Amino acid sequence: MYGNRIREMRKKRGLTLKEVAEATGYTIGHISQIERDLKSPSLTALRKIAACLDCSEVWLIMGDTESNFQSSNSEDSSKETYLIRKENRIPMRIPEIDVSYSIFTPSALPDGQEAQMTGLIVRLNPNTWVTERMISHGNYDESLLLLKGELELRMDDSTYTIHEGDCFYIPKNSLHNYLNTSDEEAIMIVYFSQLIY
């Protein structure tokens, strides 16, 4: 599930299981079981591991989904890798959160270029928070456009009401969370100012 991804990044960063365990507060055995897919990490554990490995939790949970996405695009010519067809969006689920994410931007561009942003379609059920607690992104800004529904967005010590068609910008290191306050599914386009997977 996430294990190969975590092991791959740990080795890339030159860290031992012991170093990851010490940095996250978990035992070596616990981290080892996660890496071998014998145990599924909680969202809290996933975030701690991602912080230790200096990568996004999104990258860690992509797993085989990204491989399938890349192989489905490999038949296209290099010019067409700028184009992401609807059926090639990358669906994503974060543990413990009942929110639907769909990444619609590529990670690799023609001629070895790397994409400089990440775009997602986010679907949020009525009376549901986008995440279980206030979070911040240390390395990138976030911007959202609400296509449908109504949100209560909390950022640092302020609360904002976001109506259909409104946009909101969240600078890096700003604690934030948002709640769908409408009786219907909220749909939004979210952009991160760097590649996060």
C-alpha positions in Angstrom: 0.0 0.0 0.0 2.3 2.8 1.2 5.3 0.7 2.3 7.3 0.6 -0.9 7.0 4.4 -1.3 8.1 5.0 2.3 11.1 2.7 2.0 12.0 4.2 -1.4 12.1 7.8 0.0 13.8 6.7 3.3 16.6 5.2 1.3 16.8 8.1 -1.1 17.2 10.4 2.0 19.9 8.0 3.4 18.0 7.4 6.6 17.9 4.2 8.7 14.7 2.7 10.2 16.1 3.8 13.6 16.5 7.5 12.5 12.9 7.5 11.1 11.6 5.9 14.3 13.4 8.4 16.5 12.2 11.4 14.4 8.5 10.2 14.4 8.3 8.8 17.9 7.4 5.3 16.7 9.3 2.1 17.2 11.7 0.6 14.6 9.3 -2.4 14.4 6.3 -0.2 13.8 8.1 1.7 10.9 9.3 -1.7 9.5 5.8 -3.1 9.6 4.5 -0.1 7.7 7.3 -0.4 5.1 6.4 -4.1 4.6 2.7 -3.3 4.3 2.0 -5.4 7.4 0.5 -2.4 9.1 -1.4 0.6 7.7 -0.2 4.0 9.0 -2.7 6.3 10.6 -3.0 9.7 9.0 -1.0 11.2 11.9 1.7 8.6 11.4 1.7 9.2 7.7 2.2 13.0 8.2 5.0 12.4 10.7 6.8 10.1 8.3 6.3 12.5 5.4 7.8 15.3 7.5 10.7 13.2 8.5 11.4 12.2 4.9 10.8 15.8 3.7 8.1 14.8 1.2 4.4 15.3 1.0 2.0 12.7 2.4 0.3 12.8 -1.1 3.5 11.5 -2.7 3.7 8.6 -0.1 0.1 7.5 -0.7 0.3 7.6 -4.5 1.7 4.1 -4.8 0.7 2.1 -7.8 -1.8 4.7 -8.9 0.9 7.0 -10.3 2.6 4.1 -12.1 -0.7 3.1 -13.7 -1.2 6.8 -14.7 2.2 7.1 -16.2 1.9 3.8 -18.1 -1.5 4.8 -19.5 0.1 7.9 -20.9 3.2 6.2 -22.2 1.5 5.4 -25.6 1.1 9.2 -26.2 3.7 11.1 -28.1 5.8 13.5 -26.0 3.7 16.5 -27.2 0.6 14.9 -25.8 2.0 14.5 -22.2 0.9 18.1 -21.6 -2.6 16.8 -22.0 -4.4 14.9 -19.2 -7.5 13.3 -20.4 -10.5 13.0 -17.9 -10.1 9.2 -17.7 -6.4 9.6 -16.8 -6.9 11.8 -13.7 -5.3 10.3 -10.6 -7.8 9.4 -7.9 -6.5 9.6 -4.4 -7.8 8.7 -0.9 -6.1 9.8 2.3 -6.6 7.4 5.2 -9.2 8.4 7.8 -10.6 11.2 5.6 -13.8 10.8 3.6 -12.9 13.2 0.9 -12.5 12.5 -2.8 -9.4 13.9 -4.5 -8.5 13.7 -8.2 -5.1 15.0 -9.5 -5.4 16.5 -13.0 -1.9 17.8 -13.5 1.1 15.7 -14.7 4.3 15.2 -12.8 6.6 14.7 -15.8 6.5 16.9 -18.9 8.2 16.4 -22.3 12.0 16.7 -22.5 12.5 15.8 -18.8 10.8 18.9 -17.5 9.1 18.7 -14.1 5.7 20.3 -13.5 5.8 23.3 -11.1 2.3 23.0 -9.6 -0.3 20.4 -8.7 -4.0 20.7 -9.4 -6.8 18.7 -7.8 -10.5 18.4 -8.0 -11.8 18.0 -4.4 -15.2 16.7 -3.5 -16.4 17.2 0.0 -19.5 15.7 1.5 -22.0 17.9 3.4 -21.0 18.8 7.0 -17.5 17.4 6.4 -14.1 18.9 7.1 -11.4 18.5 4.4 -9.0 17.2 7.0 -9.2 16.0 10.6 -7.4 19.0 12.1 -5.9 22.4 11.2 -2.9 21.8 8.9 -0.3 23.9 7.1 2.0 23.4 4.2 5.6 24.4 4.8 6.8 24.4 1.3 3.9 25.6 -0.9 0.9 27.9 -1.2 -2.6 26.7 -1.8 -5.4 28.3 -3.8 -9.0 27.1 -4.2 -11.9 27.9 -6.4 -15.3 26.8 -5.1 -17.4 25.5 -8.0 -20.4 24.2 -5.9 -21.6 24.4 -2.3 -20.5 26.7 0.5 -17.5 26.4 2.8 -16.5 27.8 6.2 -12.7 28.3 5.9 -10.6 28.8 9.0 -7.1 30.2 8.6 -5.0 31.0 11.6 -7.3 33.0 13.8 -9.8 34.0 11.2 -13.0 32.4 9.7 -14.3 33.1 6.2 -17.5 32.1 4.4 -16.7 30.9 0.9 -19.6 31.0 -1.6 -19.9 29.3 -5.0 -17.6 31.0 -7.5 -15.3 32.5 -4.7 -11.6 31.9 -4.6 -9.3 31.8 -1.6 -5.5 31.9 -1.3 -3.7 30.2 1.6 0.0 31.2 2.0 2.5 28.5 3.1 2.8 28.0 6.9 -0.8 29.2 7.4 -2.8 26.8 9.6 -6.1 26.1 7.9 -9.0 23.8 7.4 -12.4 24.0 5.7 -15.9 22.6 6.2 -18.7 22.0 3.7 -21.6 23.9 5.4 -24.1 23.2 2.6 -26.5 20.3 2.3 -24.9 19.2 -1.0 -21.5 17.9 -2.0 -19.0 20.8 -2.3 -16.7 20.7 -5.4 -13.6 22.8 -5.7 -10.5 23.1 -7.8 -7.4 23.3 -5.6 -3.9 24.3 -6.8 -0.6 23.8 -4.9 2.3 26.0 -5.9 4.7 23.1 -6.4 4.6 19.5 -7.4 3.5 17.4 -4.4 3.6 13.9 -5.8 
